Amino acid sequence: VEDRVPVGLVGLGRMGDFHATNLAGRIRLAHLVRIVDADEGIVRDVSGRLGGIEWSTDYADLLNDPGIEAVVIASPTPLHADMIEAAAGAGKHVFCEKPISLEMESTFGAIEAARKAGIKLQVGFHRRFDPDYRRAWQRVEAGEIGEVYLFRTSLRDMQAPGFDYIKGSGGFFADVTLHDFDAARWLVGEIEEVTAFGAALSDPGGFEEVDDIDNAVVALRFASGALGVIDNSRVAGYGYECSSEIMGSKATLRVDNHRRASVETLTPDSSHRDYVSDFVERFADAYVAGLESFLRTVREDRDPEVSGADAAAAFVLAKAAEHSYREGRTVRLTSETKNGEVFYREAD
Ligand SMILES: NC(=O)c1ccc[n+]([C@@H]2O[C@H](COP(=O)([O-])OP(=O)(O)OC[C@H]3O[C@@H](n4cnc5c(N)ncnc54)[C@H](O)[C@@H]3O)[C@@H](O)[C@H]2O)c1
């Protein structure tokens, strides 16, 4: 197809492997030209699986390829900001996995570099592209909920990743709650107050060693006056859950936890339904739709549906939650609009 966007991808781990497979087969607008991973064994393997696609172990090879219009960054988080800036320097559009960085300064640096270079920058908040969440969002936008009173959202992993991952994750709130802050802003609006509680319950010693937690509850006050509550866990045990409610003056929306199959088994005294086990299974279609939307943004030269500034906002809110939890207080936030985008900071 003529209008396909030539794409390069860097980072073929858990997330990048999935994106590469989608870009090579499921995304109509994509022409995956070249893949890169620092680990030669991994990149050779994925290339073989994707029909012998061009590969390299050096990110610069993507940037120096004049045929590539856009890059997908799925490398470890500490590399994102530099990779975005280098792509901006080479005039390549960027889809980057969340978060942009674990530091505020390099987050804003990367956003500014993208803005100055005039490239598109979209960040991987997949929930915005999930068919169910999109339907909910459209109903809110259409005014069907009326005035929002209450937002409730749950994000729970079945089991914790290894401590090696947790150590480099930026902490529970930046790694997990980040997605809920983005969903809260998207579905309800800007947030003025964050109060967070956290605990390490499944393996207190292990989590204490990496100075992190495995469960949290976060209370929100929106600028509109609405209230919100986020609950998160790394150790739900029964499965992966992502469910939400928006309660309003005219209607309440409920996005339920997903099933593998819509089959319920009824036996005396009980019934059984299954659950999905992880985010890749739950959000498979959303990951595809997010990349498809990014490539449409490139082809049609319009603004991404979720921007670098949205990623920065979620990150500031996640840090506010962490400060609230560590200092045992409510953190207030202010936000201002610059170049049409909302930028947050802690008020005190
Ligand atoms: N949106 C989501 O739901 C979601 C889910 C999981 C992870 N993520 C994000 O995706 C990113 C990747 O996470 P992951 O779990 O796939 O990590 P991972 O560790 O599984 O994979 C990272 C890959 O990058 C490669 N790499 C490391 N340094 C490199 C370099 N200099 N050049 C090229 N390749 C290099 C590694 O060899 C590895 O294959 C993280 O930023 C993470 O936060 C997002």
The ligand as a MOL file (V3000), in Angstrom:
LIG
                    3D

  0  0  0     0  0            999 V3000
M  V30 BEGIN CTAB
M  V30 COUNTS 44 48 0 0 0
M  V30 BEGIN ATOM
M  V30 1 N 2.3400 0.3960 27.8120 0
M  V30 2 C 2.5020 -0.6630 28.5580 0
M  V30 3 O 1.5430 -1.2990 28.9670 0
M  V30 4 C 3.8600 -1.1730 28.9100 0
M  V30 5 C 3.9790 -2.4490 29.4240 0
M  V30 6 C 5.2690 -2.9300 29.7040 0
M  V30 7 C 6.3680 -2.1390 29.4840 0
M  V30 8 N 6.2080 -0.8830 29.0040 0 CHG=1
M  V30 9 C 7.3830 -0.0300 28.7650 0
M  V30 10 O 8.1110 -0.5450 27.6480 0
M  V30 11 C 9.5090 -0.3340 27.8330 0
M  V30 12 C 10.2280 -1.6680 27.6600 0
M  V30 13 O 9.8020 -2.5460 28.6630 0
M  V30 14 P 9.9930 -4.1260 28.5330 0
M  V30 15 O 9.2810 -4.7250 29.6770 0
M  V30 16 O 9.6930 -4.5600 27.1420 0 CHG=-1
M  V30 17 O 11.5940 -4.2380 28.7940 0
M  V30 18 P 12.5770 -5.4370 28.4640 0
M  V30 19 O 13.6910 -5.3090 29.4040 0
M  V30 20 O 11.8130 -6.7110 28.3540 0
M  V30 21 O 13.1020 -5.1080 26.9720 0
M  V30 22 C 14.0220 -4.0880 26.6510 0
M  V30 23 C 14.8190 -4.5070 25.4110 0
M  V30 24 O 15.6560 -3.3930 25.0220 0
M  V30 25 C 16.9210 -3.8880 24.6530 0
M  V30 26 N 17.9350 -2.8420 24.8260 0
M  V30 27 C 18.5770 -2.4440 25.9540 0
M  V30 28 N 19.4360 -1.4570 25.6820 0
M  V30 29 C 19.3620 -1.2000 24.3530 0
M  V30 30 C 20.0040 -0.2970 23.4820 0
M  V30 31 N 20.9310 0.5760 23.9240 0
M  V30 32 N 19.7030 -0.3310 22.1750 0
M  V30 33 C 18.7890 -1.2040 21.7180 0
M  V30 34 N 18.1320 -2.0940 22.4820 0
M  V30 35 C 18.4090 -2.0770 23.7970 0
M  V30 36 C 17.1500 -5.0820 25.5690 0
M  V30 37 O 18.1190 -5.9790 25.0120 0
M  V30 38 C 15.7440 -5.6910 25.6410 0
M  V30 39 O 15.5570 -6.6590 24.6170 0
M  V30 40 C 9.6580 0.2850 29.2300 0
M  V30 41 O 9.8110 1.6580 29.0840 0
M  V30 42 C 8.3550 -0.0390 29.9200 0
M  V30 43 O 7.9930 0.9450 30.8910 0
M  V30 44 C 4.9920 -0.4000 28.6990 0
M  V30 END ATOM
M  V30 BEGIN BOND
M  V30 1 1 1 2
M  V30 2 2 2 3
M  V30 3 1 2 4
M  V30 4 1 4 5
M  V30 5 2 4 44
M  V30 6 2 5 6
M  V30 7 1 6 7
M  V30 8 2 7 8
M  V30 9 1 8 9
M  V30 10 1 8 44
M  V30 11 1 9 10
M  V30 12 1 9 42
M  V30 13 1 10 11
M  V30 14 1 11 12
M  V30 15 1 11 40
M  V30 16 1 12 13
M  V30 17 1 13 14
M  V30 18 2 14 15
M  V30 19 1 14 16
M  V30 20 1 14 17
M  V30 21 1 17 18
M  V30 22 2 18 19
M  V30 23 1 18 20
M  V30 24 1 18 21
M  V30 25 1 21 22
M  V30 26 1 22 23
M  V30 27 1 23 24
M  V30 28 1 23 38
M  V30 29 1 24 25
M  V30 30 1 25 26
M  V30 31 1 25 36
M  V30 32 1 26 27
M  V30 33 1 26 35
M  V30 34 2 27 28
M  V30 35 1 28 29
M  V30 36 1 29 30
M  V30 37 2 29 35
M  V30 38 1 30 31
M  V30 39 2 30 32
M  V30 40 1 32 33
M  V30 41 2 33 34
M  V30 42 1 34 35
M  V30 43 1 36 37
M  V30 44 1 36 38
M  V30 45 1 38 39
M  V30 46 1 40 41
M  V30 47 1 40 42
M  V30 48 1 42 43
M  V30 END BOND
M  V30 END CTAB
M  END
